[in-house]
């Protein structure tokens, strides 16, 4: 096993468009990502992580408009609640659009979204031209990967590659809040 290749932003965007899974640095840990509209790629992420489909996945983007197809009707003013924290390390649970499949959102009526401030993630979403799946790059119950070497140890050649770049300065993964209630579901 030679390990995954190091990818430029452009190479990583091509991998995403071709339906592959990549790893990339985020605010606190390495993430696994893919095109959220590609069922086979999303299922590959779930398989690599040993994550149940019912759990759902987070999507990240460089701007809110990339999420429009995933978001269902919401009360006026609620978007402002999320926009006040973005770009930044807060993931919000938005009402899920009717067409969003269970293999992406899990057994939830919501979809988890974050407009990221991390420069590598922002550039990746911009180059891809859309939102991407963002889940920690580790098998379930294993320590999240904070180095490219750890990612390679977990996943080897099963990835298209690992995006070059540095992790952000955060110690913890993103906070998760419910958009409607404002409740904090995971501290960050």
Helices and strands as residue ranges (DSSP letters): E 6-7, H 9-17, E 22-25, E 30-33, H 39-49, G 53-55, E 58-61, G 64-70, H 78-83, E 90-95, H 102-105, E 110-115, H 119-128, E 132-136, H 148-155, G 156-158, E 161-163, E 175-178, E 184-186
